[in-house]
Amino acid sequence: MASKGSQIIREHDDLNQRVSSLVDRKNRLENQLEQRRRDIQEKQDAFANIAPRMEAERSNYRSASLKRAEAQKQYDEIQGQCWPLIERRDEARKGDEKRLRPFKRKLDRAQRAYERALERREQAKQRHDSAKSMEGFAAITAVTDTVRSFGGDASTRSMKQFQRSVSQGNLADASNASAARALELDEAEEAVILAQEDLEDAAEEYEEQQNALVDSRREIEDAGNRAEALVNGFVIQMMNNDRIIACAERAIDSLDELSQQTHLLEEAAKDEEELSNSLSETELELASTREELAAIEGAATEARRRRSVRRIVLGVLVTVAVVALAVCAITLAPASTDAGSAPADSSSTDEVASPAAGPAAENSSPEEASSSDNLPNVTTAVETSDNDIDIDYQAQELNEIYEELAQIDSRISIAAQQFNDSYLIGSLEQRREYATDCLRIVEDITGTWTPLQDKLRSGAFSPQSRLYEAAQALDNLCNDLYQRAHLLYSAWDLDTRYADPIPAKDDILGILESRNNEQGINIYKEHFDKSYPLWAEQYM
């Protein structure tokens, strides 16, 4: 009967803790459901404008493609018409010097002939001046010799006459030479004049040809430049259309990718439905648990009352047994003494018994008085026995949680390996599946951790109890596992937002590396691996 009463009380306490746990779970589910509904609303807002934007971008793409095709056609036609003009312009630029080259050579020859004529005229002038000088000198000499020949003897006169004749011959030669040099000078002058005329004619002809080429080339240049500008205009128009087409293609690709991600909305709706179902199940379970709690409340109250009555009865029985033993001891004591001392002993016994019966005689019997005097000690003994039972039960619960943490740690290690293998190269569906598995681990840790936290908050573990520090250490181990799993799920959550997560690699890994120590080891894993083996040695 006592065992059944203790079991009912334990069931009542368990149901109270279960109700608290369900309430917490209900609150968490409501928060998750609200967050999921906000996510769905955001995705619906994003997807709502896909169709109009897609149609507008496709319209832009079609318009730009038509303009590009039309510009290409016109470009081909204009190029066929304008290219000969451009080639003619280029050939004209190259042929100008070729056409002017003969006139340039003729002008150069005339320039050189004129310069040579000038040189010859200068030389003839110098020779003429020299001949004139010689003629003057010869004339002076002849006059002097003639004057000198009229004086002196015959022989002297003969010699002087001979000298005079020679001087006169030199004068005639000098005069002839001077006349020849004058003729050469006149010829040189005429040559210079002719060379100058030829030079002027060549320069005039060269200038006429150059002016004719300039006028002809101006027309060709204008036609070629207009043709080139027209061609370049169509090229620029085609380039602009190409840019518009490229922008439209990129926009269409982005919208297609966003449109293909509509399954995110479906998954979000599915998650919302699952959360709603889970919340409904939790509410039903909470209602059922509360009904069970209400049903067992009376039985638990009755059990506690019976336990109190049982403790009182047990105390009374113990008190009666103690009194009986004392009476037996007093009764048997005179047998070993003389008869004269018996009345004195009997009188002493009565005096000893009367104080016990005196104060209690007013309201209760002697047995009840004795029971009342000894009740506190008996109750303490019974409560100590019950506390030992509760401590053993709590120790068993902590040990079960401790063993469950080892399994969760193994699951987290497997999930971490899956993340390392697939967070960049896995398909989107596979990565979402791994993210869902990681979320289940987080929920399992929460389900294991929450009852322990509830007991710590409610004071189920007395600070004086040897299990209080054990529960605190186990709470820290649960926190280590929760933080590890939550970090891994946060990284998966960011990873699954991208069809190609490689550009966001640093951001994804940054979530995990934010809780690493200097050696690159997760601080929660390091603490768990160090503290978990010591827990059983220290507390169990």
C-alpha positions as CSV (number, residue, x, y, z in Angstrom):
1,M,0.0,0.0,0.0
2,A,2.9,2.4,0.9
3,S,4.6,1.5,-2.3
4,K,1.5,2.3,-4.3
5,G,1.1,5.6,-2.5
6,S,4.7,6.6,-3.3
7,Q,4.2,5.6,-6.9
8,I,1.1,7.7,-7.2
9,I,2.9,10.7,-5.7
10,R,5.8,10.2,-8.2
11,E,3.4,9.9,-11.0
12,H,1.8,13.2,-9.9
13,D,5.1,14.9,-9.8
14,D,6.1,13.5,-13.2
15,L,2.8,14.7,-14.6
16,N,3.5,18.2,-13.2
17,Q,6.9,18.2,-14.8
18,R,5.5,16.9,-18.1
19,V,2.9,19.6,-18.1
20,S,5.6,22.2,-17.6
21,S,7.6,20.6,-20.4
22,L,4.6,20.6,-22.7
23,V,3.8,24.2,-22.0
24,D,7.4,25.1,-22.9
25,R,7.2,23.0,-26.0
26,K,3.9,24.6,-27.0
27,N,5.5,28.1,-26.6
28,R,8.5,27.1,-28.7
29,L,6.2,25.7,-31.4
30,E,4.1,28.8,-31.4
31,N,7.2,30.9,-31.8
32,Q,8.5,28.7,-34.6
33,L,5.1,28.7,-36.3
34,E,5.0,32.5,-36.2
35,Q,8.5,32.8,-37.6
36,R,7.6,30.3,-40.3
37,R,4.5,32.2,-41.2
38,R,6.5,35.4,-41.6
39,D,9.0,33.5,-43.8
40,I,6.1,32.3,-45.9
41,Q,4.7,35.8,-46.2
42,E,8.1,37.1,-47.3
43,K,8.4,34.4,-50.0
44,Q,4.9,35.0,-51.2
45,D,5.6,38.7,-51.6
46,A,8.8,37.8,-53.5
47,F,7.1,35.3,-55.7
48,A,4.0,37.6,-56.3
49,N,5.9,39.8,-58.7
50,I,7.7,37.1,-60.7
51,A,5.2,36.7,-63.5
52,P,4.8,40.5,-64.4
53,R,8.6,41.0,-64.2
54,M,9.2,37.9,-66.2
55,E,6.8,39.1,-68.9
56,A,8.3,42.6,-69.0
57,E,11.8,41.2,-69.3
58,R,10.8,38.8,-72.0
59,S,9.1,41.7,-73.9
60,N,12.3,43.7,-73.6
61,Y,14.3,40.8,-74.8
62,R,12.0,40.2,-77.9
63,S,12.0,43.9,-78.7
64,A,15.8,44.2,-78.4
65,S,16.2,41.0,-80.5
66,L,14.0,42.4,-83.3
67,K,15.9,45.7,-83.3
68,R,19.2,43.9,-83.3
69,A,18.2,41.8,-86.3
70,E,16.9,44.9,-88.2
71,A,20.1,46.8,-87.4
72,Q,22.2,43.8,-88.6
73,K,20.3,43.7,-91.9
74,Q,20.7,47.5,-92.4
75,Y,24.3,47.2,-91.5
76,D,24.9,44.5,-94.1
77,E,23.2,46.7,-96.7
78,I,25.0,49.8,-95.8
79,Q,28.3,48.0,-95.6
80,G,27.8,46.7,-99.1
81,Q,27.2,50.3,-100.3
82,C,29.7,52.1,-98.2
83,W,32.6,49.8,-98.2
84,P,33.7,50.7,-101.8
85,L,33.7,54.4,-100.9
86,I,35.8,53.6,-97.8
87,E,38.2,51.6,-99.9
88,R,38.4,54.3,-102.5
89,R,39.2,56.8,-99.8
90,D,41.9,54.7,-98.4
91,E,43.3,54.0,-101.9
92,A,43.1,57.8,-102.7
93,R,45.1,58.5,-99.5
94,K,47.7,56.0,-100.6
95,G,47.7,57.2,-104.3
96,D,48.2,60.9,-103.8
97,E,51.9,60.7,-103.4
98,K,52.2,58.3,-106.3
99,R,50.4,60.6,-108.7
100,L,52.4,63.7,-107.6
101,R,55.7,61.9,-107.6
102,P,56.6,62.6,-111.3
103,F,55.8,66.3,-110.9
104,K,57.7,66.4,-107.7
105,R,60.8,64.8,-109.5
106,K,60.5,67.3,-112.4
107,L,60.3,70.2,-109.9
108,D,63.3,68.9,-108.1
109,R,65.3,68.6,-111.3
110,A,64.3,72.1,-112.3
111,Q,65.4,73.3,-108.9
112,R,68.8,71.6,-109.2
113,A,69.3,72.9,-112.8
114,Y,68.5,76.4,-111.6
115,E,71.0,76.1,-108.8
116,R,73.7,74.8,-111.1
117,A,73.0,77.6,-113.6
118,L,73.5,80.1,-110.7
119,E,76.7,78.4,-109.8
120,R,78.0,78.5,-113.4
121,R,77.0,82.2,-113.7
122,E,78.9,83.0,-110.5
123,Q,81.9,81.2,-111.8
124,A,81.7,82.9,-115.2
125,K,81.4,86.3,-113.5
126,Q,84.5,85.6,-111.4
127,R,86.4,84.5,-114.5
128,H,85.2,87.6,-116.4
129,D,86.2,89.9,-113.5
130,S,89.7,88.2,-113.5
131,A,90.0,88.6,-117.3
132,K,89.1,92.3,-117.0
133,S,91.7,92.8,-114.4
134,M,94.3,91.1,-116.6
135,E,93.3,93.2,-119.6
136,G,93.7,96.4,-117.5
137,F,97.0,95.3,-116.2
138,A,98.2,94.5,-119.8
139,A,97.0,97.8,-121.1
140,I,98.9,99.7,-118.4
141,T,102.0,97.6,-119.1
142,A,101.8,98.3,-122.9
143,V,101.4,102.0,-122.3
144,T,104.4,102.1,-120.0
145,D,106.6,100.1,-122.3
146,T,105.6,102.4,-125.2
147,V,106.6,105.4,-123.2
148,R,109.9,103.8,-122.3
149,S,110.7,102.8,-125.9
150,F,111.2,106.4,-127.0
151,G,114.4,107.1,-125.0
152,G,118.0,105.6,-124.9
153,D,120.5,104.3,-127.5
154,A,119.6,102.1,-130.5
155,S,120.1,98.8,-128.8
156,T,118.2,99.9,-125.8
157,R,115.5,101.2,-128.0
158,S,115.3,98.0,-129.9
159,M,114.9,96.1,-126.7
160,K,112.3,98.4,-125.4
161,Q,110.5,98.3,-128.7
162,F,110.5,94.5,-128.5
163,Q,109.1,94.7,-125.0
164,R,106.5,97.1,-126.2
165,S,105.4,94.8,-128.9
166,V,105.2,92.0,-126.4
167,S,103.2,94.1,-124.1
168,Q,100.9,95.0,-126.9
169,G,100.4,91.3,-127.8
170,N,99.6,90.6,-124.1
171,L,97.1,93.3,-124.2
172,A,95.5,91.9,-127.3
173,D,95.4,88.4,-125.7
174,A,94.0,89.8,-122.5
175,S,91.4,91.7,-124.4
176,N,90.4,88.5,-126.3
177,A,90.2,86.6,-123.1
178,S,88.1,89.3,-121.4
179,A,85.8,89.2,-124.4
180,A,85.5,85.4,-124.2
181,R,84.8,85.6,-120.5
182,A,82.1,88.2,-121.1
183,L,80.5,85.9,-123.7
184,E,80.6,83.1,-121.1
185,L,79.0,85.3,-118.6
186,D,76.2,86.2,-121.0
187,E,75.6,82.6,-121.8
188,A,75.5,81.8,-118.0
189,E,73.0,84.6,-117.5
190,E,70.8,83.2,-120.2
191,A,71.1,79.7,-118.7
192,V,70.1,81.0,-115.3
193,I,67.1,82.7,-116.9
194,L,66.0,79.6,-118.7
195,A,66.6,77.4,-115.6
196,Q,64.5,79.9,-113.6
197,E,61.7,79.7,-116.1
198,D,61.8,75.9,-116.1
199,L,61.7,76.0,-112.3
200,E,58.7,78.3,-112.3
201,D,56.9,76.1,-114.9
202,A,57.6,72.9,-112.8
203,A,56.4,74.6,-109.6
204,E,53.3,75.8,-111.3
205,E,52.6,72.4,-112.8
206,Y,53.2,70.7,-109.4
207,E,50.9,73.1,-107.6
208,E,48.2,72.6,-110.2
209,Q,48.4,68.9,-109.9
210,Q,48.3,69.2,-106.1
211,N,45.3,71.4,-106.1
212,A,43.5,69.0,-108.5
213,L,44.3,66.1,-106.1
214,V,43.1,68.1,-103.1
215,D,39.8,68.8,-104.7
216,S,39.4,65.2,-105.8
217,R,40.4,63.8,-102.5
218,R,38.1,66.2,-100.6
219,E,35.1,64.6,-102.4
220,I,36.4,61.1,-101.8
221,E,37.2,61.8,-98.2
222,D,33.8,63.3,-97.5
223,A,32.1,60.3,-99.1
224,G,34.3,57.8,-97.3
225,N,33.9,59.6,-93.9
226,R,30.1,59.7,-94.3
227,A,30.1,56.0,-95.2
228,E,32.3,55.1,-92.3
229,A,30.2,57.2,-89.9
230,L,27.1,55.5,-91.1
231,V,28.6,52.1,-90.6
232,N,29.9,52.9,-87.2
233,G,26.5,54.2,-86.2
234,F,24.9,50.9,-87.1
235,V,27.7,49.1,-85.2
236,I,27.0,51.2,-82.1
237,Q,23.3,50.5,-82.4
238,M,23.9,46.8,-82.6
239,M,26.2,47.0,-79.6
240,N,23.5,48.8,-77.6
241,N,21.0,46.1,-78.6
242,D,23.4,43.4,-77.6
243,R,23.7,45.0,-74.2
244,I,20.0,45.2,-73.8
245,I,19.7,41.6,-74.8
246,A,22.4,40.5,-72.4
247,C,20.7,42.4,-69.5
248,A,17.3,40.9,-70.4
249,E,18.9,37.4,-70.5
250,R,20.5,37.9,-67.1
251,A,17.2,39.1,-65.7
252,I,15.3,36.2,-67.2
253,D,17.8,33.7,-65.8
254,S,17.5,35.3,-62.3
255,L,13.7,35.2,-62.5
256,D,13.7,31.6,-63.8
257,E,15.9,30.6,-60.9
258,L,13.6,32.4,-58.5
259,S,10.6,30.8,-60.2
260,Q,12.2,27.4,-59.9
261,Q,12.6,28.0,-56.2
262,T,8.9,28.0,-55.6
263,H,9.4,24.7,-54.0
264,L,10.8,26.7,-51.1
265,L,7.4,28.2,-50.6
266,E,5.9,24.7,-50.8
267,E,8.4,23.4,-48.2
268,A,7.7,26.4,-46.0
269,A,4.0,25.7,-46.2
270,K,4.6,22.1,-45.5
271,D,6.8,23.1,-42.5
272,E,4.0,25.3,-41.4
273,E,1.5,22.5,-41.7
274,E,3.9,20.2,-39.8
275,L,4.4,22.8,-37.1
276,S,0.6,23.3,-36.9
277,N,0.1,19.5,-36.6
278,S,2.8,19.3,-34.0
279,L,1.3,22.2,-32.1
280,S,-2.2,20.6,-32.2
281,E,-0.7,17.3,-31.0
282,T,1.1,19.1,-28.2
283,E,-2.1,20.9,-27.2
284,L,-4.0,17.6,-27.2
285,E,-1.2,15.9,-25.3
286,L,-1.2,18.9,-22.9
287,A,-5.0,18.6,-22.4
288,S,-4.7,14.9,-21.9
289,T,-1.9,15.3,-19.4
290,R,-3.8,17.9,-17.5
291,E,-6.8,15.6,-17.4
292,E,-4.6,12.8,-16.1
293,L,-3.1,15.2,-13.6
294,A,-6.6,16.3,-12.5
295,A,-7.6,12.6,-12.2
296,I,-4.6,11.7,-10.2
297,E,-4.7,14.8,-8.1
298,G,-7.2,13.3,-5.7
299,A,-5.4,10.0,-5.5
300,A,-2.1,11.9,-4.8
301,T,-3.8,13.9,-2.1
302,E,-5.2,10.8,-0.6
303,A,-1.9,9.0,-0.8
304,R,-0.1,11.9,1.0
305,R,-2.9,11.9,3.7
306,R,-2.5,8.1,4.1
307,R,1.3,8.5,4.2
308,S,0.9,11.1,7.1
309,V,-1.6,8.7,8.9
310,R,0.8,5.9,8.3
311,R,3.6,7.8,9.8
312,I,1.5,8.7,12.8
313,V,0.4,5.1,13.4
314,L,3.9,3.9,12.9
315,G,5.1,6.5,15.4
316,V,2.4,5.3,17.9
317,L,3.4,1.7,17.5
318,V,7.1,2.5,18.0
319,T,6.2,4.6,21.1
320,V,4.0,1.7,22.5
321,A,6.8,-0.7,21.9
322,V,9.3,1.5,23.6
323,V,7.0,1.9,26.6
324,A,6.3,-1.8,26.7
325,L,10.0,-2.5,26.8
326,A,10.4,0.0,29.5
327,V,7.6,-1.5,31.6
328,C,9.0,-5.0,31.1
329,A,12.4,-3.8,32.3
330,I,10.9,-2.2,35.4
331,T,8.7,-5.2,36.1
332,L,11.6,-7.6,36.0
333,A,14.0,-5.5,38.0
334,P,12.7,-6.4,41.7
335,A,13.4,-10.1,41.2
336,S,17.0,-9.5,41.8
337,T,16.5,-7.4,45.0
338,D,15.0,-7.9,48.5
339,A,11.2,-7.7,49.2
340,G,11.5,-4.6,51.4
341,S,12.6,-2.5,48.5
342,A,9.6,-3.4,46.2
343,P,7.1,-0.8,47.6
344,A,9.7,1.9,47.1
345,D,10.4,0.8,43.6
346,S,6.7,0.6,42.8
347,S,6.2,4.0,44.2
348,S,9.0,5.3,42.0
349,T,7.5,3.8,38.9
350,D,4.2,5.5,39.6
351,E,5.9,8.8,39.9
352,V,7.8,8.3,36.8
353,A,4.6,7.4,34.8
354,S,2.4,10.1,36.3
355,P,4.2,13.0,34.6
356,A,3.7,11.4,31.2
357,A,0.0,11.0,31.8
358,G,-0.5,14.3,33.6
359,P,-0.6,17.0,30.9
360,A,-2.2,14.7,28.3
361,A,-5.0,13.4,30.6
362,E,-7.1,16.4,29.9
363,N,-7.7,15.7,26.2
364,S,-6.3,12.3,25.3
365,S,-5.5,8.8,26.5
366,P,-2.1,7.8,27.9
367,E,-1.3,5.9,24.7
368,E,-2.1,8.9,22.5
369,A,0.0,11.1,24.8
370,S,3.0,8.8,24.5
371,S,2.5,8.6,20.7
372,S,2.4,12.4,20.5
373,D,5.6,12.8,22.5
374,N,7.6,10.4,20.2
375,L,6.0,11.4,16.8
376,P,8.6,13.8,15.6
377,N,11.5,11.4,15.8
378,V,9.5,8.6,14.0
379,T,8.3,11.0,11.3
380,T,11.9,12.1,10.7
381,A,13.0,8.5,10.3
382,V,10.2,7.7,7.8
383,E,10.9,10.9,5.8
384,T,14.6,10.0,5.6
385,S,13.7,6.6,4.2
386,D,11.4,8.3,1.6
387,N,14.1,10.8,0.7
388,D,16.5,8.0,0.0
389,I,14.0,6.5,-2.4
390,D,13.5,9.9,-4.1
391,I,17.3,10.4,-4.4
392,D,17.7,7.0,-6.0
393,Y,15.0,7.8,-8.4
394,Q,16.5,11.1,-9.3
395,A,20.0,9.5,-9.7
396,Q,18.5,7.0,-12.1
397,E,16.9,9.8,-14.1
398,L,20.2,11.7,-14.3
399,N,22.0,8.5,-15.4
400,E,19.5,8.0,-18.2
401,I,20.0,11.5,-19.4
402,Y,23.8,11.0,-19.2
403,E,23.7,7.9,-21.4
404,E,21.4,9.6,-23.9
405,L,23.9,12.5,-24.3
406,A,26.5,10.0,-25.6
407,Q,24.1,8.9,-28.4
408,I,23.3,12.6,-29.3
409,D,27.1,13.4,-29.4
410,S,27.6,10.6,-31.8
411,R,24.7,11.9,-34.0
412,I,26.2,15.4,-34.0
413,S,29.6,14.0,-35.1
414,I,27.9,12.1,-38.0
415,A,26.0,15.3,-39.0
416,A,29.2,17.3,-38.9
417,Q,30.9,14.8,-41.3
418,Q,27.9,15.0,-43.6
419,F,28.2,18.8,-43.6
420,N,31.9,18.7,-44.5
421,D,31.3,16.3,-47.3
422,S,28.2,17.9,-48.9
423,Y,27.8,21.6,-47.9
424,L,29.3,22.8,-51.2
425,I,28.9,19.9,-53.7
426,G,25.7,18.3,-52.6
427,S,22.4,18.8,-54.4
428,L,19.9,21.3,-52.9
429,E,17.5,18.4,-52.0
430,Q,20.3,16.5,-50.2
431,R,21.5,19.5,-48.3
432,R,18.0,20.3,-47.2
433,E,17.6,16.7,-46.0
434,Y,20.8,17.0,-43.9
435,A,19.5,20.3,-42.5
436,T,16.3,18.7,-41.5
437,D,18.2,15.9,-39.8
438,C,20.3,18.5,-37.9
439,L,17.1,20.3,-36.8
440,R,15.8,17.0,-35.4
441,I,18.9,16.6,-33.4
442,V,18.4,20.1,-31.9
443,E,14.8,19.2,-31.1
444,D,15.9,15.9,-29.4
445,I,18.4,17.8,-27.3
446,T,15.8,20.3,-26.3
447,G,13.4,17.4,-25.4
448,T,16.0,15.9,-23.2
449,W,17.3,19.1,-21.7
450,T,14.0,20.9,-20.9
451,P,12.9,18.5,-18.1
452,L,16.3,18.8,-16.5
453,Q,16.1,22.6,-16.6
454,D,12.5,22.5,-15.2
455,K,13.7,20.4,-12.2
456,L,16.6,22.8,-11.6
457,R,14.4,25.8,-11.7
458,S,11.7,24.2,-9.6
459,G,14.1,23.2,-6.8
460,A,13.6,19.5,-7.3
461,F,17.3,19.1,-6.6
462,S,18.1,20.5,-3.2
463,P,21.4,22.5,-3.1
464,Q,22.4,20.3,-0.1
465,S,21.8,17.1,-2.1
466,R,24.7,15.3,-3.6
467,L,22.8,15.2,-7.0
468,Y,22.5,19.0,-7.2
469,E,26.1,19.5,-8.6
470,A,25.6,16.4,-10.8
471,A,22.5,18.0,-12.3
472,Q,24.3,21.3,-12.8
473,A,27.2,19.5,-14.6
474,L,24.7,17.6,-16.7
475,D,23.0,20.8,-17.6
476,N,26.3,22.2,-18.9
477,L,26.9,19.1,-21.0
478,C,23.4,19.5,-22.5
479,N,24.2,23.1,-23.3
480,D,27.5,22.0,-25.1
481,L,25.5,19.6,-27.3
482,Y,22.8,22.1,-28.0
483,Q,25.2,24.9,-29.0
484,R,27.1,22.5,-31.4
485,A,24.0,21.2,-33.1
486,H,22.5,24.7,-33.3
487,L,25.6,26.1,-34.9
488,L,25.6,23.3,-37.4
489,Y,21.9,23.9,-38.2
490,S,22.5,27.6,-38.6
491,A,25.2,26.9,-41.2
492,W,22.9,24.5,-43.0
493,D,20.1,27.1,-42.9
494,L,22.3,29.6,-44.7
495,D,23.7,27.0,-47.1
496,T,20.3,25.9,-48.3
497,R,19.3,29.4,-49.2
498,Y,21.6,29.2,-52.2
499,A,21.3,27.0,-55.3
500,D,25.1,27.3,-55.6
501,P,26.6,27.9,-52.1
502,I,30.2,28.2,-53.3
503,P,30.1,32.1,-53.5
504,A,28.8,32.2,-49.9
505,K,31.4,29.7,-48.6
506,D,33.1,32.2,-46.3
507,D,29.8,33.3,-44.7
508,I,28.7,29.7,-44.1
509,L,32.0,28.6,-42.5
510,G,32.1,31.9,-40.6
511,I,29.1,30.7,-38.5
512,L,31.0,27.6,-37.4
513,E,34.4,29.3,-37.0
514,S,32.9,31.9,-34.7
515,R,32.9,29.4,-31.9
516,N,36.4,27.9,-32.5
517,N,39.4,28.4,-30.3
518,E,42.8,29.3,-31.4
519,Q,43.5,25.7,-32.5
520,G,40.4,25.7,-34.7
521,I,38.5,23.3,-32.3
522,N,34.9,24.0,-31.4
523,I,34.9,25.3,-27.8
524,Y,31.7,23.4,-26.9
525,K,33.0,20.1,-28.3
526,E,36.3,20.6,-26.5
527,H,34.4,21.1,-23.1
528,F,32.1,18.2,-23.7
529,D,34.9,15.8,-24.6
530,K,36.8,16.8,-21.5
531,S,33.9,16.9,-19.0
532,Y,31.7,14.0,-20.2
533,P,34.0,11.1,-19.0
534,L,34.6,12.8,-15.6
535,W,30.8,13.1,-14.8
536,A,30.3,9.5,-14.0
537,E,33.5,9.3,-11.9
538,Q,32.6,12.4,-9.9
539,Y,28.9,12.1,-9.3
540,M,27.8,8.5,-9.7
